[in-house]
Amino acid sequence: LFAPLRALIRNPRLMIVPHGVLHFLPFGAFRNPRTKRYLIEDYTITYAPSASTIRFLRSKESPVNGTALVIGAPADGSPELPGARREAMMVGAELQSVPMIGSAAKENLLYQLKGDDDLVHIAAHGFYESDTPLFSRLALAGGDGSDGNLEVHEILSDVDLTGVNLVVLSACQTALGKGSAGDEVVGLTRALLYAGTPGVISTLWNIEDEAAAVLMNDFYCQLLHGDSAADALRHAQLQLLHGDYPDPRQWAAFTLNGDPEG
């Protein structure tokens, strides 16, 4: 799929506009059988809904003033995610933001955004509903009139992410969606882009709790040192690949959709 193009590519940054089943492929995990190198080792890879949306997404960028909303390990009745709790604590400390954990990790936090947060990080359970993609959801904590399930249709109608430069979903299957006749993908990632953020980091399959926490630690270290979101994600994936988590199943699920800068 990629080898015929390699000789024509002169830029180390790839922005892929997938079509059909290509929406579900982790290009970073493609491996050269001759050199044994993964594509992520040679390129910084991001994804876009279409070529025409790139300028539109970049126009959504806003000045960074340093605030963030960090949500982790919600008390939602699902199996506990100890790695997600540690991850939220780590991210909160890195971004100087008090993490919303357990019963405080409420769905309503997403409805109350007022453009003051540059980044939203959510470490929780994610559920993809292939038959009813508008009901794919993030399992957050309930309360204040909400049931705790942040569903795709609710994001599209009630969440305003204006001013949020990047949303990070450290949760399972959050990059999946159902394709329509026009190659539109209905899912959490696309809904968040429509809600106003120019960039979303999400996952193509179920992720390992501990590996995700390690990846996010590396990601935010690089981001805070001035790397773009795309470069920071690539660096974190390479750290796992060349460290304790070499299996692509543990790092290649994470993808950045939208603006590479973040």
N, C-alpha and C positions, 0 to 999 in steps of 0.2 A: 504493500500500500504506500509506503513512504520512500522506499529505496529509489524508485524512478525519479523522484523529485530532488534528492539530496544534492546532486551535482549542480542544480539550478539555484540553490539557496545560498545566499552570501551573508545572510544576517543571522546572528545567534538567537534572535528573538522570533518565536513563531506565534502567530495568532490564528487559531484554527476555527473556522466556521463549519461545524459539522452538519451533516445531513443524514436523515434516516437513522439507521442503526449506529452510525458513527458517533451519535450523541452519547453512546454508552461505552465508548472505548477510552481507556486511559493511555493516551499517546505517549506519555512519559515512560511507560513500561514497555514500549516497543523495543526490541533488542536486535542489534546487528549480529547475525550468526557468525560473521567473520571476526569482528573485533571484540564481541561479547559485551559491548557497551550499550547501555540503555539510552534512549533518546534524551532523557532528562539530563544525562551527563554532557550532552553537546548543545542543548538548547534550553532557553527559558520559554515555557509553553503556557499560553493562556487560551481561553475560548471566548467566542462572541456569538450572540444570537444570529447576527448577520453582519455583513461588511458595512451596510448603511447605518447600523446603530452605533458604530464605534465613536464617531464624532458626537453623537447624541449623549452617549454614556460619559464621555470625557467632559462634556459641558455641565454635567451634574457635580463635578468636583467642587468642593468648597474649602475655604481656608481652615487649617487645623488649629484648634485652640486647646487641644490636649485632654478633653474629657472623653469618657468611654462608659458604656453600659456592659457589665459583665454578669452573665447569668450562668449558674452551674448546678448540676446534680439536684434538680427540682424534687420536691417531695410530692410525687405524683402517683405513688402506688406501684410503680414499675420496679424491677430489680435495681438495687443501688449501683451507682457508678462511682466507686472510690477514686478512680483515676480522674473522673470528671470533676470531682470536688477539689482534688489537689490542683488540677489544671486551672479551675476558676480562681482558686486562691493565688496561684502563681501569676496568672494573667492580671488579676486585680492589683497585685503588688507591683508588677512591671509597669502598669498603666496608671498607677496611683489612683485607683478607683476601688471603692468598697464593693466586693462581689456580692451579688444577690444569690444566696444559696439556700437549698432546702425549701421551707415554706415561704421564704422571701422571693424565690425565683418565679414570680407570678407572670402569667400570660398578660395581664393588664399593663405590665411595664412597657410592652411594645406598642400599646395603644396610646400611651401617655407621652411619647416622644415629642419634643417641641423644637427639634433642630439644634439642640445643645450638645449632642453627642457625636463625635467624629467616627466612632467605631462601636459596633455591637458584637459581642462575642457570646455565643451560646454553646455550652457543653451539656448535652442532654440526650435523651433517647429520641431518635427520629424514626418515623414510620411512613413507608411508601405504600400507597393504595393504588395498585395498578389498574383496577377496574373503575375506581372513582378517584382520579388523581386530584380533584379539587378538595378532597378530604385527606390527602396526605398531610402529615402534621408533625409538629414538634411537641413532645410531652413536657409541658411546664407545670407549675403549681397553680391550682385553682384559687378562687377567692375573689372578693369584690365584684361579684356578678359574673365571673368567667369560670368555665369548667376546667381550664388548664390546657386544653388542646388547641394549639395555635395552628389552624388549618389554612390551606392554600386560599380558599375562597375568602376567609377572613382577612388575610394579608392583602388581597386584591381590593377589598372594599373598605377596610378600616385602619390599615397601618400606613403611616406617612413617614418615610425614611429620608425626607429632604434634609440635607446637611450631613447625613451619615455617609462617609466616604468608603467604608468597607464593613461588610457583615461577614463574620466568620462562624460557620456552623460546624462545630466539632460534634457531629452526630451522624448516625447511620443513614445511608441511602438518600441524603438530602439533595444530591445532584440529579437524581432520577426524575423522570417525568414521562408523560404519555404524549406521543406525537400526534398531531392533527394532520388533516389533508394538506395544509399549507406549510408543513414542517414546523409548526409551532409546538413547543414542548410545554405541557401543563405540569407544573411542579413547584416545589418550594423555591428553588433557585430563581426561576424566571419570575415568579410572583414578587420576590424581593427586589429584583431589578426594576420591575414595573412600579413598585412602591416608592422608588426614588433613589436608591443607592446605586452608585456606578459600578460597584464590584462586590462579588460574593464568592467566598471560599466554601466549598461544600464537597460531599463525598459520593462516590459512585456505588459503594457497597458497604456492608457492615464492617465497622472499624474496631480494632482492638483498643480497649480502654487505655492500657498503659502506653502503647506505642503512640497513640494520639497525644497523650500528655507530653511525651518526650518531643514529638514533632512540634507541638505548639510552643514549648519552651524555646526551642531553637528559632522558630519563626519570629517570635516577638523580640528576641534578642537582636536579630538582624533588622527587623523593622524599626526598632528604636535607635539603631545605629545609622539609619538613613537609607537603607535599601528600599526599593519599591516593593509593593506587596508581592509581585510576581517573582522578583529575585529572592526575596526573603523565603517564600514558599519553596522555591527550587533548592535553596541552600539547606533548608530544614529536611527536605526529602533526601538530599544527598548525604546528609549526616546520618540518617537512618540507614540508607543503603550501604554506606561504608562503615557502619557501626554495628549495633546489636540487633538491628531489624532489617536484614538484607532482602527478605522476601518482599516482592512488589505488593503482595496483598496487604502488607503492613504500612506502606507509604504511598502507593500510587493511586489510592482512592481519592485523595485530595486534589481538587481542581480549582482554578480561579477563573470564574466567568465574569466578563465585562472588562472594565478598565484595569490595565496591568499596574497602574501606579498605586492606587489605593491610599 
